[in-house]
Amino acid sequence: MTAIANAIKKVATGPHLSKDLTIEQAKLAMLEILSGEADPVQAAVFFIGLRMKTETNDENLGLLQALQQYTHQQSANVSELLTFADPFNGYNRHCPIMAFLPAVLAASGLATLSQGVKEMGPKFGVTHSQVLAFAGMDTNQSVETAVKRIENPELAWAYVDQAQSNPALYALEDLRTKMIKRPSLATLEKLIMPIKAQQKNHLLVGFVHKAYPEILAWLANQAGFDTALVIRGIEGGILPTLREISNNYRVDGDTVEACPFDPKQFDIEQTTRGVLPQSSEDVTAAETVELSLVALSGQAGPAFDSLVLGAAMNLWHVGLHLSQRQAADHVRNVIKSGRAKAYFDAGIE
């Protein structure tokens, strides 16, 4: 009997009889799916069975290990790297300004990698890929190309699409859309590490449900990230609200601690949670690029403050600045001097 058939027999037997999988059992089932050997119906039953039962840490780790095994991982000759992924299914209420965050962080001294896909169901919101492509970037660059960008001190940021970093996982996109409900892959794909730094690897990840910070913190540690910021972000993303204190978590090795961010500590005062579309009710890549470029010119507003908060909280977290306000002031100077815009322009040429 196949690994996935054995797994289904354990996890899809009802609320009282279903059993948990070991790390190895979950990994073997996921490897079978990624190899293309598993029947799509069985793959869907497996993911839904896990979700209905509720995935254990061991099951999530087994799946993540399989995903990483199929990831085209490369080493970069940089001491530290921040890796993040906003929700792969995008945004439909707020403009995803954080597509511009890697350039701001790189200009501030922290090499940064973002990852995602062009579109993902069932939400099919506006993604970083769509925003960057509209701005003129080739979003289908290889992992090897991304490494060269990261290693270039005058660039130091990159975007890697899942189609390049993990084609086998990307091939499940249609299956995931047909499943309607989001499988555990929606969480785990944000913890994949396609590029590894020489000394410290940092993770930035968002969450919605209260149970996830502990899960994400443990998985980040198991996956090889040295530190992580787990953000209670807008639409489950990596940017906290701009108008009030947000409840986030800071991970350093085995240590997990609450990390509330008060926008006032970053000298930010806004009445809106994030950047709302202005032209219509619909979020678009075009307007996101327009608002982001205005922010990179130094013009005050929610988009500018989003970039300041998003960059400053990470610069403070990794220890490049001693205080949150000092980090925020540094980011403002980086943007207003034109340095962040120069880094962004260099990255889309």
C-alpha positions in Angstrom: 0.0 0.0 0.0 1.2 3.5 -0.8 2.4 6.0 1.8 -0.6 8.3 1.1 -3.1 5.5 1.2 -1.7 4.5 4.6 -1.9 8.1 5.8 -5.5 8.5 4.6 -6.5 5.4 6.6 -5.1 7.0 9.7 -6.2 10.7 9.4 -9.6 10.4 7.6 -11.5 7.9 9.9 -13.8 10.3 11.6 -13.6 12.5 14.7 -13.1 9.6 17.2 -11.1 7.1 15.3 -8.6 9.2 13.3 -5.0 8.9 14.4 -2.0 11.2 14.1 0.9 10.6 11.8 4.5 10.5 12.7 6.9 13.0 11.1 8.1 10.3 8.7 4.6 9.2 7.7 3.6 12.7 6.9 6.8 13.4 5.0 6.5 10.2 2.9 2.9 11.0 2.0 3.8 14.5 1.0 6.8 13.3 -1.0 4.5 11.0 -2.9 2.2 13.9 -3.7 5.1 16.1 -4.8 6.5 13.4 -7.0 3.3 13.2 -9.0 2.7 9.6 -8.1 -0.3 10.2 -5.9 -3.8 10.3 -7.3 -5.1 13.9 -7.1 -8.3 12.7 -5.4 -6.2 10.9 -2.7 -4.1 14.0 -2.3 -7.2 16.2 -1.7 -8.6 13.6 0.8 -5.3 13.6 2.6 -5.1 17.4 3.0 -8.8 17.7 4.0 -8.5 14.8 6.4 -5.5 16.5 8.1 -7.4 19.7 8.3 -10.6 18.2 9.8 -8.5 16.2 12.3 -6.3 19.3 13.0 -2.6 18.9 12.1 -0.1 18.1 14.8 3.3 19.8 15.0 4.9 16.5 13.9 2.6 16.3 10.9 3.3 19.8 9.9 7.0 19.3 10.3 6.9 16.1 8.1 5.1 18.0 5.4 7.5 20.9 5.7 10.5 18.6 5.4 9.1 17.2 2.2 8.5 20.6 0.8 12.0 21.7 1.6 13.4 18.6 0.1 11.8 19.6 -3.2 12.9 23.2 -2.9 15.8 24.4 -5.1 17.9 25.7 -2.1 21.0 27.7 -2.7 23.5 29.3 -0.3 24.2 33.0 -0.6 27.5 34.7 0.4 25.9 37.1 2.9 26.1 37.0 6.7 22.3 37.5 7.3 19.2 37.2 5.3 15.5 38.0 6.0 13.0 35.8 4.2 9.3 36.5 4.1 6.1 35.6 2.3 2.9 37.6 2.4 -0.2 35.4 2.0 0.2 33.5 -1.4 -3.5 34.1 -2.1 -3.0 37.9 -2.0 -5.0 40.8 -0.8 -8.5 42.0 -1.6 -9.1 44.8 1.0 -5.7 46.5 1.4 -3.0 47.3 -1.1 0.0 45.0 -0.6 2.5 47.8 -0.1 5.0 45.3 1.4 5.9 44.2 -2.1 8.3 47.2 -1.9 9.6 46.2 1.6 12.6 44.2 0.4 14.1 47.2 -1.4 13.6 49.4 1.6 15.3 46.8 3.9 18.1 46.2 1.5 18.8 50.0 1.3 18.8 50.0 5.1 21.4 47.3 5.4 19.4 44.0 5.6 19.5 41.6 2.6 15.9 40.5 2.0 14.1 37.8 0.0 10.3 37.7 -0.6 8.5 34.7 -2.2 5.1 34.0 -3.6 3.1 33.2 -6.7 1.2 35.1 -9.4 -2.2 34.0 -8.0 -3.7 31.5 -5.7 -7.2 30.4 -4.8 -9.6 30.4 -3.3 -9.1 34.2 -2.6 -7.3 35.2 -5.8 -6.2 38.5 -4.3 -3.5 40.9 -5.5 -0.1 39.4 -4.9 3.5 40.7 -4.7 4.2 39.0 -8.0 1.4 41.0 -9.7 2.6 44.2 -8.1 6.3 43.7 -9.0 5.4 42.6 -12.5 3.3 45.7 -13.1 6.3 47.8 -11.9 8.4 46.2 -14.6 10.2 43.3 -12.8 10.7 39.9 -14.3 9.1 37.8 -11.5 10.2 34.4 -13.0 13.9 34.7 -12.2 15.6 31.5 -11.1 16.8 30.9 -7.5 20.4 31.2 -8.8 19.6 34.6 -10.2 18.1 35.6 -6.9 21.3 34.5 -5.1 23.3 36.8 -7.3 20.9 39.7 -6.6 21.2 39.0 -2.8 25.0 39.0 -2.9 25.2 42.3 -4.8 25.6 44.9 -2.1 24.1 47.6 -4.4 20.9 45.5 -4.8 20.6 43.0 -1.9 17.0 42.0 -2.5 15.1 39.5 -4.6 11.7 38.0 -5.3 11.5 34.2 -5.9 8.3 32.7 -7.4 7.2 29.3 -6.2 7.2 28.2 -9.8 11.0 28.6 -9.7 11.8 27.6 -6.1 9.5 24.6 -5.9 7.8 23.6 -9.2 6.4 20.4 -7.7 4.5 22.4 -5.0 3.5 25.0 -7.6 2.0 22.2 -9.7 -0.6 21.6 -6.9 -2.1 25.1 -7.5 -5.1 23.8 -9.5 -5.8 21.0 -7.0 -5.7 23.5 -4.1 -8.2 25.8 -5.9 -10.6 22.8 -6.4 -10.3 21.9 -2.8 -11.8 25.3 -1.9 -10.7 25.2 1.8 -7.1 26.1 2.4 -4.8 23.2 3.3 -1.9 23.3 5.7 0.3 24.1 2.6 -1.0 27.7 2.8 0.9 28.0 6.1 3.9 25.8 5.4 4.9 27.3 2.0 5.7 30.5 3.8 8.4 28.8 5.8 10.3 27.4 2.9 13.9 28.5 2.7 15.1 28.7 -0.9 18.2 30.8 -0.1 20.3 30.3 3.0 22.7 32.9 4.5 26.1 32.1 6.0 25.4 33.1 9.6 21.8 34.1 10.4 18.5 33.4 8.7 15.5 35.5 9.8 11.9 34.8 9.0 9.0 37.2 8.8 5.6 35.6 8.7 2.0 36.6 9.4 -0.9 34.8 11.1 -4.7 35.2 11.7 -5.8 32.6 14.2 -4.6 32.6 17.8 -3.3 29.0 17.7 -0.8 29.7 15.0 2.0 31.8 16.7 3.2 28.8 18.8 3.0 26.5 15.7 4.8 28.9 13.5 7.5 29.6 16.1 8.2 25.9 16.6 8.3 25.2 12.8 10.5 28.2 12.1 13.1 26.9 14.6 12.8 23.3 13.2 13.2 24.6 9.6 16.5 26.3 10.4 15.6 29.9 10.9 17.6 31.5 13.7 15.0 34.2 14.5 11.5 35.0 13.4 8.8 37.7 13.8 5.3 36.3 13.8 3.0 39.1 13.0 -0.7 39.5 13.6 -1.0 41.3 10.3 -3.5 42.8 8.0 -5.3 40.1 6.1 -2.9 37.6 7.7 0.1 39.4 6.2 3.4 40.6 7.6 2.4 44.2 8.3 0.7 45.0 11.6 -2.1 47.6 11.9 -1.0 51.2 11.7 -3.6 52.6 14.1 -3.3 50.5 17.3 -1.1 48.1 19.3 -0.8 44.7 17.6 -0.1 41.4 19.3 2.9 39.8 17.7 5.6 37.3 18.7 9.4 37.3 18.6 11.3 34.1 18.2 15.0 33.7 18.9 16.1 30.0 18.8 13.9 28.2 21.3 12.7 31.4 23.0 9.3 32.8 22.1 8.0 36.0 23.6 5.1 38.4 23.1 6.2 41.4 21.0 3.4 44.1 20.8 4.1 46.8 18.3 2.7 50.2 19.1 2.8 52.5 16.0 3.4 55.5 18.3 6.8 54.0 19.3 7.7 54.3 15.6 6.4 57.9 15.6 3.4 56.8 13.5 -0.2 58.0 14.0 -2.8 56.8 11.6 -6.6 56.3 11.7 -6.5 53.5 9.1 -5.2 49.9 9.7 -3.5 49.8 6.3 -3.4 51.2 2.8 -6.9 51.2 1.3 -7.6 51.5 -2.4 -8.5 55.1 -3.4 -9.6 54.8 -7.1 -12.3 52.2 -6.4 -13.3 49.5 -3.9 -11.1 47.0 -5.7 -7.4 46.5 -4.9 -5.3 46.5 -8.0 -1.6 46.0 -8.8 -1.6 49.3 -10.7 -2.8 51.4 -7.8 -0.5 49.6 -5.4 2.5 50.5 -7.5 1.3 54.1 -7.8 0.9 54.5 -4.1 4.1 52.7 -3.3 6.2 54.9 -5.6 4.7 58.0 -4.1 5.7 56.7 -0.7 9.2 56.0 -1.9 9.4 59.6 -3.0 9.0 60.5 0.7 5.4 61.7 0.6 3.6 61.2 4.0 0.6 59.0 4.2 -0.4 55.4 5.1 1.8 53.9 2.4 4.9 55.7 3.6 4.1 54.8 7.2 3.6 51.1 6.2 7.0 51.0 4.7 8.5 52.7 7.8 6.8 50.3 10.2 7.5 47.2 8.1 11.2 48.0 7.7 11.8 49.4 11.2 10.3 46.6 13.1 12.6 44.1 11.3 15.7 46.2 11.6 15.1 46.5 15.3 14.3 42.8 15.6 17.6 41.6 14.0 19.6 44.0 16.1 20.7 46.6 13.5 19.1 49.3 15.7 18.8 49.5 19.5 15.4 51.1 19.6 12.2 51.0 17.5 12.2 54.8 17.1 15.8 54.9 16.0 15.1 52.2 13.4 12.1 54.2 12.2 14.1 57.4 11.9 16.7 55.5 9.9 14.2 54.1 7.5 12.6 57.6 7.0 16.1 58.9 6.1 16.7 56.0 3.7 13.4 56.7 1.9 13.6 60.5 1.9 17.2 60.5 0.7 16.1 58.5 -2.4 18.3 55.5 -1.5 15.3 53.1 -1.1 13.9 54.2 -4.5 17.4 53.7 -6.1 17.5 50.1 -4.7 14.0 49.4 -6.0 14.8 50.8 -9.4 18.0 48.7 -9.6 15.9 45.6 -8.8 13.4 45.9 -11.6 15.7 46.9 -14.4 
